[in-house]
């Protein structure tokens, strides 16, 4: 596994342990930006970068370059995917593995409260957020922005090419739906945010996921811990979404 260069952004005043956010950067075909999204933002996000928003609210934040992005450039996404396939590896699996190791790093830090770790991201970063939260209970709060995609709905709307090749795993649909993966997060707090005109998250799929997660959270006795916010927008974070996100993190983390 390649080294994972990272930014670690912490509040200016350190007073004991603080909650932390594993921030997952987006894709957008911008292989140069990578983890710099945390510090600089991107066009699909609101103007104020999340580094400022989160650290000023007392969170420490970690973001790293995933495969093919930022300081890990040099080979194309397609080349990496093909080589891994020959080696009986899956690119998305290796990307998730890096995120799990990032959590290892966060909990090892004396200035991080290991019981108050959340994860969030937009687009590819959104998908990473809900996968990592599903797989690792050390994540206590999940926020996904504009990529809670129902796999079958994506097929039905012929939207598969909207996602990069990294996204696809052999045999996944034989075992899991998107809702079944996300149900593993329950009863931990989970906020999903989506645009009703976003081709990457077909509306019928959002309806299906929402219905199934409502049942999952009710069965766990935590119906208030799941929330889906849908806005009249496309693949963008709106000001209303940003307000919901900061409020949700403040409430639960």
Secondary structure, 3 states (H helix, E strand, C coil): CCCCCEEEECCCCCCCCEEEEEEECCCCCCCCCCCHHHHHCCCCCCCCCHHHHHHCCCCEEEEECCCCCHHHCCCCHHHHHHHHHHCCCCHHHHHHHHHHHHHHHHHHCCCEEEEEEEEEEECHHHHHHHHHHHHCCCEEEEEEECCCCCHHHHHHCCCHHHCCHHHCCCCHHHCCCHHHHHHCCCCCEEEEEEECCCCCCCHHHHHHHHHHHHHHHHHCCCHHHEEEEEECCCCCCCHHHHHHHHHHHHHHC
